[in-house]
Amino acid sequence: MQAKAMMERGWETVEVAPPSESEAYVLEDILWGWLTPAEQTAVAQMLPRLAELNQREWELVDLLCQSYSGAAVAAHCYLARGTIDNYITNLFRQLGMPDQHGPLNRNLILLKTTQIYRLQQGVGC
């Protein structure tokens, strides 16, 4: 609401602050509620492992969460497709994500997990 009011007054840029602690808890509860039991298990296993990722791995996570394909990630990072495929495989292995979920479901679970993780860290989605 505040952002809309500011834009109506002619402001061109609006900085949106991360959610407050209470807002983050509500958002986290909502996100958990949208998960299937199998997804809840996967997310619970992945959350503590996200803290161990390096900057390059976070870049890969962000691109996958934006629905970049393997080819698009490779082009963005100026790396060979095979290299990116290896990075993706290693990333999901590091996070404890089994291959049985399939690529689309793995990326969706990764997106949901990173949203919850970022809320817990106080940085928003």
N, C-alpha and C positions, 0 to 999 in steps of 0.2 A: 504494500500500500504506500509506504513512504517513498519508495523508488518511483512509483507511478506519479505521485503528486509532484515530486521534484522534476520529473521529465515534463509534466504539463506546464511547469513554470518556466520551461526553456533551458533547463540544464542539459548539457550535452553528454556529460559522463557522470555515472553514478557508481560509487564504490559500495559494494555490498559486503558487510561484515560477516564473518562466520557466525553461525547460529550461537545463541547464548547456551550456557550449559544445560538449562532446562529444555530449551528447544531441541538441542542435540539428543537428549534422552528420549524425547517424544519421537523425533525422526528415526532414531535407532530402533525404537519399539515398532514403529510402523514398518520399517524395512524388514525386521525379523519376522513380522507377521505375514509378509508377502512370500516368505520362503517356504518351500515344501519341506517335509521332514528330512529328506535326503539332502536338500540344499543346506538346511540348518547344520547338519553334520559336517558337510564339506566346508562351510563358512567357519564353523567353530575350529576346525583343524587348521584352516589357512590364516586366520587372524593373527595369531602370535608370530607366524612366519613372515608376514609382511614387513614387520619391523626390521628384519634382517636383510632386506633388499638394498642393493646399492643404487646409485643414481641412474645408471644405464638400465638396470632392471626396472626401475620405476618408469623410465621413459617408455620401455616396452609395454608395461602394464597400462599406462595411459593411452597408448596407441591402440592396444587391443580393446580397451574399454570404449574407445571412440569408433569401434567396429572396423578398424583398418584390417584389410586382408593381409596375408603373409607377404604378397607381392607389394602391396602399398607400404607396409612397414619396411621392407627391403629398400624400396625406392627412397623413402623418407630418410632412412639411416645411411644411404649410400653403401649398402652391403649386398652381397649375393643372397638370393632367395634361400639357398641351402643353409647358409649361415644363420639367417633369421629363423628358419624352421628348427635348427638345432637350439637356438636361444629360447624359442617358444617351448620346445619339448623340455629343456632343462629348467625353465622357469616354472612350468607346471609341476615338474618332478620336485623341485625345491619347495614348492608350496604344498606338496602332498596331494595334488589333484590327480585322481586316477583318469586314465584315458577313456574309461568306459562311458563317461558323460558325453563324449562327442565334442567337436570343436565349438559349435554354436552354444551348447549348454555350458561348456567350460568358460567361454568368454562372458556369458551372462552371469554365471556364479562369481567369476572374478570381478565383474562390475559391481555386483551387490556387495561382495566382500570388501572391496576398496571403499565403497561409500560408507559402510559401517565403520571401517577402520579410521577413515578420515574424520568422521563424526566423533569417534572416541578420542582422537588426537586433537580435536578442537579446530580443525582446519576446514570444515565443511565438505561438501561433496565435489 
